[in-house]
Amino acid sequence: MPAQLRPAVSRLAAIVGECRTDAALVADFLRHADQGAFAELVRRHGPMVLGVCRRFLGHTPDAADAFQATFLVLVRRARRVDWRESLGPWLYGVALRTARKARAARSRRRATEAQVSPMTPEPATRPAEPDDLAAVLDEELAAVPEIYRTPLVLCELQGASRADAARELGLPEGTLSSRLARGRRILRDRLARRGVAPAVALATVPAELTAATARHAAAVLSLATGTVPAAVLSLTEGVVKAMVVKWKLAAVVVAACLGMSGFEAWEGLPVPTATAAAGPQEPPKTPPGKPSPADPGPGPDDAPAVQNLRFHSDEPPAPKAIATIFGDQEITRDSFADHLIRRYGKKELELFVNKQIVARAFGKKGWTISADDVQRTLDEDCKAMGVTREQFAKDVLPRYNKTLDEWTEDVITPRLMLTQLGKTRLAPPTEAELRQAFAAKYGEKVQCQVITWTKDQGDEARKVYEKVKGDVEAFKQHAMRHSDPTLARSAGLIAPTPLSPMPGGEEWEGHAAVAKLKKGEVTPLVATKDGYMVARCVAEIPADATKKFEDEKPSLFRELTEAKLNRDIPKLFNDLKREASPKYHLTLPEPVVRPNPVPGK
């Protein structure tokens, strides 16, 4: 290309980038690993994200790490969320969560360092520390109701015009202006109570930080994370794990309550949950909403005390007639019930009985769950996903053919019950398990390049293996021809494999062979449940010396406890169902396709 045309082409590319919505940029990045598309996202939202990180962490390397981790969380979650035109409000929530996590990690690190006398003198100049008063802005903004916070993020932190913000939110401009004004008043009042002026300045993102973030995003997308700084990668993984763990538990509960054999059908459930509190937690002895002294709860044979949730027909008898037509002809409750049973009985009966089994076991403990407990859990889940209830109901629930009320009754309530029941029989992680988990997470790893084949490609696998086992270039060429586009783009590079597997986890079939490799070595041809695989070690990754077992023990305790719950809840439900031994007496006739009016008098 002639040199004189390059500036014009660059300007044209910038204009095209600005015309694409955030959702389109994310899609281009996922399809083509387009670093330019991702860099445009960083340019658009970077000042807001960096402002959050610096208000919590100051002008320090920790702020830069949190900035990059925020955008890498976007990469990790990109395929599981249906994005609107603007990512701003979602990224703001992730930046806030990431900055808090980074600040907590730094506090723990400094507490450890303070116990050791310094070996070198303090530097003459230290990085600027965070302004705690400035960080109050984000704390208070996070407490503003979502309906008012989103316009504030778009207009005040990102500088969007009212017209653009209204179009993004699908609101009339007058409604957007009203919500914005109301949000400003709420935020100003909250800040005034803490003696802080509501002022914020957007940060300028260094060009090298933008470029590094886009480069590392492409590496995470292709699973070639060896070039991503360990601190950034660790922070990213911590935030992502906190976002998804409760949703995975919800998926397990739904699968159990529907009588499904596994949880694969719910694996695609989008994102995730609030960060667990710091420190090891013993299973609580009483759940939320325990009985008051005046109401000691149900006895062993009573119905479970589930307040405000209609698991049982314990309401006052309803009138027999539910409607009247032609002035005097009654449509009875029984005829309507027959109609509903005939139409929905096959689909709903087992689910209803399964919920009764769970509720009975929970109620026999003398425990209760209130409607407030359920609604609070729903709000926590939505907050962790970075969506409002309205967005959750509109964008997520249609995939599962459920309304918001059905979701709270069929998913959240059984999940709360089964989680509490599971904790009572859960053995806490042992010291040996915690140390094995520490080794798996922070110990030595190997970075490998793999080639895979399906079951029907056995002959080809054996033929190719003979060619590539001693030829590095041949191995690379075959790895780049993967049928999986992600593996093809990364030339078969996969995430680093720990030498020690995570305790209790489902071990990868090739783990034993891969963990033995030294740099340059190749595994034998490994048979897997899906076909065949061969791996070549391209790097040996040393253990993370910055991590100490005692510092990480509380978070490892929580992670292993959650993992044990995920594994135990289906077993718990199966045990309850075996004990209940349900017998079905309801006949379910085929739906009537001819007119079937209520007989007249």
N, C-alpha and C positions, 0 to 999 in steps of 0.2 A: 504494500500500500504506500503511495506517495506520502512523504513526511508531512506535506502541507495539508493533507486531508485528515490526518489523525485527530487534531483538535476538534474538527467538525463532527467526526464520527463519535468521539467521546461525548460531546455535548448532546448529540442525538440519542446515544445510549442512555445518558442521564435522564433526558426527557422521557424516553420510553419507560425507564425504571420508575419515574415519578408517577406515570399514568397508571401503572399496575397497582391493584389493591394489595394489601398485606396478604390476603388469602391467596392471591395469584402468585405472589413472590414465594410464599411457602410451598405452593404446588410446584413451581418451577425448580425450586431447590431440591425437593424430594424426587422429582422425576429425573433431573439432569445433574444433580450435585453442583448446581450453578452457584459458585461462590459470589459472583456479582449480585445475584438476587439476594443472597443472605446479607452481603455487605450493605445493600440498600436498606434492608430491615434494620440493621445496626445503626445506620445513619439516621433513619427516621426516629427510632425509639431510644437510641443510645444516650442522648443527653438526659432524658428522664430517668433511665435506669441508673446511669452513673451518678446522678444527683442523689437518688435514694441510697446507693452504696456509700457515697462519701459522707452523707449525713450520719450514717451509722458507724462508719469505719475511718473517716477522715481521708486525707490525700495520702493513702498508704498503699503498699502492694496488696494488702488484703482487700481493699476496695476494688482494685483492678481484677483480682481473682473472682470476687463475687459478681462483678459485671460480666465477665466471660461465662461464669457458671450459669447465670440467669439465661443467657442466650443458648447455652448448651442444653439446658432443661427444655427449652423450646424445641430443639432438635429431637430430643428423646421422646417428647410427647406429641410431636407434630402429626404423626400418622393416626393418632387416637382421638383427635379433637376436630370437629368441623368448625373451621375458623370463620369469623365474620370479617367484614372489610378491614377493621382495625384491630391490631393486637394490643394496643396500648394498655387498656385496663387489666387484661390478663397478665401482661409482662410486669406491670406495676406490682400486682400481688405476688408474683414469683420473685421479683427483686426484693421486696420487703421480707419475704420468708428467707431468701438466701442470705441477705445482709444480716438478719438476726442470727442465723445459724453460724455465719462466719464470725460474728462478734462473740458468740458463746464459745466457739472453738478457740478464738484468740485469748479469751479470758482464761480458759483452762490451760492453754499453752504457757501463758505468762505466769500463772500460779505455779506451774511446774518449774519454770525457769527461775522463779524467785527463790526456790529452795536450794539452788545451786549457785555458789559464788561465781561471779563472772570471771572468765579466763582472759578477756580482753577489755580494755577501757571502753566506756560508752562513747559512741560517735559524737563529734562536735555538734552536728545538727541531726535532729530526729524528724521523721516524717510528721506532718501535721496530724494531730489527733482529731477524732470526731468532735463536733460541737453537739453536746448532749441536748441542748435546747433546740437545735435545728432538727435533730432526730425525732423530737416530740411531734413535729409536724406530721411525719409519716405514721407515728403511733396513733395520733388522733384522727388522721384522715382514714386510717384503716377501720376506725370505730364508727365512722359515718355510715348510715344505712346505704346499702348498695345502690338503691334507686337514685340517690343524690351523689354518691361517691364517683360513679362512672362519668357523669358530665364534668365533675371537677378534674378528674384525671385527664380527660380528653381536652378540655378547654384551658385549664390552668397549668397543668404540668406539661402537656404536649403542644399547647399553643394552637389547637384546632379552632377554626371559626365556628360560630354557633350553627351556621348553615351546614357545615361539614359534619359536626357532631350530631346534629339532628338527623341528617341523612343516614349516618352510621347506625344510630340507635332506632331508626324507623319511627321517629317522633315528629310531630309538628314543631316548627321552630319556636312557637310561643310556649309549648309545653317544656321544651328543652330549656328555654330561658327561665321559666318559673322554677324548674328543678335546680338549675344552676344557682339561682339567687337563694333558694332555700338551703342548698348545700353550703353555700358560702356563709350564711348566717349560723348554721349548725357548727361548722368548723371554726368560725371566728369565736363563737361562745365557748367551745371546748378549749381552744387555745388560750382564751382570756383567763379561764379558770386556772391555767397552769402558768400564766404570766409570760406567754410567748406571742410575739407578733406574727400574723399570718403572711410571712414573706418567703418566697422561694426563688432561687435563680437556677436556670438550667446550666448544667455542666457542659464544657466543651470536651468532646471525646477525641483524644489524640489519634491521628491517622494510623499510627502503628498498632494501636489497640484495636481499632476497627478491623484492620487487615488480619491481625492475629486471631481475632474472634471468628471471622469468616473462615479462615484456614482450619482452625480447630473444629468448627462446626462440620466442615466437610469430612474431617477425619472421624468424628463421632458418627456421622451418617454412614460411612463405609466400614465402621467397626475397627478402623485402624487408629486406635487411641494411643499408640506408643509415643506420638509426638505431642500429646496434650500434657501440660504440666500436671504433676501428680496432685498438687493442692487444688487446682481447678477441677480436675476429674473427680477427686474425692468429695468436694463440695457439691458438685453436680449430682453424683450418685446419691448422696445423703438427702438432698432435696427431693429427687425423683422418688426415692424409696418411701419417704414420708408421705408423698402425694398418692401413691398407689396402694399402700398396704391395706387400708381399711376397705377400699373398693374390692380388692381381691377377696377379703373376708366376706364381703357382701355377696360376691359371686358364689363362693362356697356355700353360703347359707341358702341362696336361691336354688342352687342345684340340689341341695339336700331336701329342701321343702317340696320341690317339684318331683322328688323321687327319682332324680337322675343319678346315673352311676358315677359320673365324674363331673368335672368343672370346666371341661374344654369348651362346651357350648357357650359359656359366659366369659371366655378368656378375652374377648374383644371389648369388654366393658371399659369405657374411657376413664380415665383418671381418678384419681386419687384422693389424700386425706390430710387432716391436720397433723402437725408434728406432735409426737408423743412427748410427755413431760420428761425432763431430764432425771436421771437416776433410776436404779432398779426399783421396780414396783412389785410388791407381792400382790397376788390376786385379792381384791377387796372382799371382805367378808359379807357385806351387804351391798346390793346394787342401788342405783338411783331410785328414789321414790319408795323407800322402805315403809312398812305399815306404821301408822301412828299408834301410840299407846292405847287410844280408845278403840282402835280397830286392829287387833293383833293379826289380821290376815286369815286366810283359809286354813282349815284343818286338812289332814292328809287326804280326805276324800271329797273335799270341797272343790268347786270350780276355781281356777286361778284368778287372783286379784289383779286383773289387767284393766286399769282405770280408763274409762272413756273409749275403749276399743271393743268393738262388737264381735268378739270371738264366740260368744254364746248368746242364745236367745233368752236373756234374763231381763228384758224390758217388759213393761206392763203389756198385757194382752192387747193387740191391736184390734180395731173393729173388723168384723168379718167382711164387710163391704168396703172395697177400696175405691169404687167409682159407681156412678149411677148413669144409665143411658135411657133415653126415651121417657124420662121422668120417673119411672118406677122400676126399671130392670137393673138389679144389682150385679156388679161384677165382683166376685168374692176374692178374698185373699188366697183361698185354696186354689181357685182356678188360675190365678196369676202365678202362684208358686208352681203349679203343674206345668204351666207354659215355660217358666224359667228353667225348671229341671229338665224338661224335654229338650230345650234348646242348648243349655249350657252345662247340663249335669256331667256329661262325660269328661268335659274339659276341666271342670272346677271341683268335682267331688274329692278326688285324691288330694289336691292341694288343700282343700278345706279341712279334711281329716288330718293331714299331716300337721297343719297349724294347731289343731286341737291337741294333738299329741305333745307338741312342744310346749304349748301353754299350760297343759295339765302338769307336766314335769316341773315347769317353772313355778307354778302356783303352789305345788306341794311343799316347796321350800319356804313358803310364807313371804315370798317377795312380790313386789308390784312394779309395774311400769306405768308411768302417767303419760298422758298425751303430751305434756311439756317435754318429757324425756325424749319422746319420739321426734317432736318438732325440732328440738335442740340438735339431735343427731343429724337430722336432715339438713339443717343449716350448716353444721360443721362439714358435712360431705360436700355441699354446694360450694362453700367457701374454699375448701381444699381444691376443688375442680376449677375454681376461678370463674364460676357462673352464678347467676341469680337463680332463684327458684323458677322464675318464668322461663329462663333459657333452658334450664334442666328439663322442665316439663315439655317445652317445645322441641328441643333438639335431640334429647337423649331418650326419653321414655317411649316415643313412638316406635323405636327399634324393638322394644320388648312388649308392645301392645298393652301398655299399662298407663293408667292415669296417675296423678300424683297421690291421690288417696289410696289407690290400689298398691302403689309402690311402698308407701309407709306401712300398710297392713301386711303385704305379702313378703316384703324384704326387710325393712328396717326393724320392725317389731320382732320377728323371729330371730333376726341377727342379734339383737340386744339380749334376747333370752338365751339363745344357744351360746353366745359368748360368755355370759355369766355362768351358765351351767358348766361350760367347758373349763373355766378357770378353777372351779372347785375340784376338778379331778386332774388338773394339769401339774405335772412335776416340774419345778423350776429348772432352768438349765444348770448343768453341773459345771464345776470349775474346768474339767477336762473339755467339755463341749465349748465353753467360752474361749479357751485357749486355742482349740482347733479352728473356731470361727475367726479368731484374730489372725491366725496363720493364713487362713484362706483369703481373708480380706486384705491384709497388709504384708503378708509374707512374700517369699520368692514366687515369681511367675515366669511363664515362657510365652513368648509371642510367636504364633504359628501361622503358617499359610496352609490352606487345605484344598484338596480336590475331592469332590464327592460324586457318587454315581447312584442311580436307582437300582432296585433289586433285579430288574430285567437287564441290567448292563454289566453283569458279572464278568463275561468274557472280555468286554472292552476294558473294564477296570483292571483285570489282570494283565492285559496287554500294555496298557498305558503305564501301569505301575513299573513294569520292567524298564520302560524308557526313562521315567522321571526319577527313579530312586537314586540315581547317581549323577543326574544332570540338572543343575540349578536352573539354567535357562529354559530347558524343556518343561520343568516343573512350573515356572512362572507362566509360560505360554499356555499350558493346559489350564492353569488356575484362572487365567483371564477369559477363558471360554466357558465359564460357568453358566448354567441355565438360569441361576439366580442372579438378577441384575446387580444387586448390592454386592454380592461376593465377586462378581465379574469386575465391577468397578474398582474394588480394593485388591484385585489380583489374589483373591482367596484369603486375605488376612482376616482373622477373627479376633475377638476380644482376648486379652491376655488370660491364660489359663493358670490358676493357682496350683502349686505342687500339692497342697493339701486341700481336699474338697470341703465344702461347707457341711458341717454335721447335720445329719437328718435330711439333707437335700437329695433330690434324685440325681445320682451321679451320671454325668455325660458318658456315653458308651466308650468314647475314645480317650477318656481322661487318663486311665492307667497307662496307656501307651504314650500319650503326649507328655505326661508329667516326667517321664524318664529321659526326655530328649535333652541333648546339649546343642548349642548353636551349630547349625549345618546338618544335623542328623535328621533322618527320615524314619517315620514309623513303618512297621509292616502294614500290609493291606488289612484294614480293620473292617469286619462285618458289623453293621449296625441294623437296627430294626427297620430302617428305611432303605438300606442298600449297602454301600461300601464307602470307605473313606481312607485317605492317606494324608498325613500332615508332615510338614517340614518346619523345624525350629529356625526362625530368623533372628531371634534375640532372646537373651536371658535377662530378665528384669529382676534386679535385686530387691530385697525387702525394703519397705518404707521405714527408714530409720527415725523419721520424725514422729512416728506413732508409738505410744507406750501402752502396754496392755491395761494397766490400771486406769489410764485416762479413758480408754475406749470401752472398758468393761460395762458401764451402764448402758450405752447405746447397743452394744452387742447383746446384752441381757434382754432388752426390749425386742430386738430383731428376732432373736431365737424364740422368745415367748410367742410373738406373733406367728412365726413360722409353725411352731408346735400347735397353736390354735387352728391355723389353716388346715393342718393335717388331721387334727383330732375331731373337728366339728362334724365332718361326714360320718366318722366312726360313731360319735356320740349319737347322732340322729338315728343311725341304723340300729344302735343298741336300744334307743327309746322305742323305735318302731317294732322291734322284735318283742320287747316287753309289752307293748300295747296290743300287739297281735290283732290289728283291725280286721273286722269282718263287715262286708258291705251287703246290706239288705235291700238297697234301693234298686228297683228295676228302671232301666233307662230305655224306653221305647224309641224307635226310630222317629226323627222329627216328622211331623205331619205336614205334608206339602199341599193338601187341599184346604179350602176354607174351613175353619173349625170354630164357629161362633159359640158364644155362651148361650145355652138354651134359654129361651124366653119363658115367661111365666104362663 
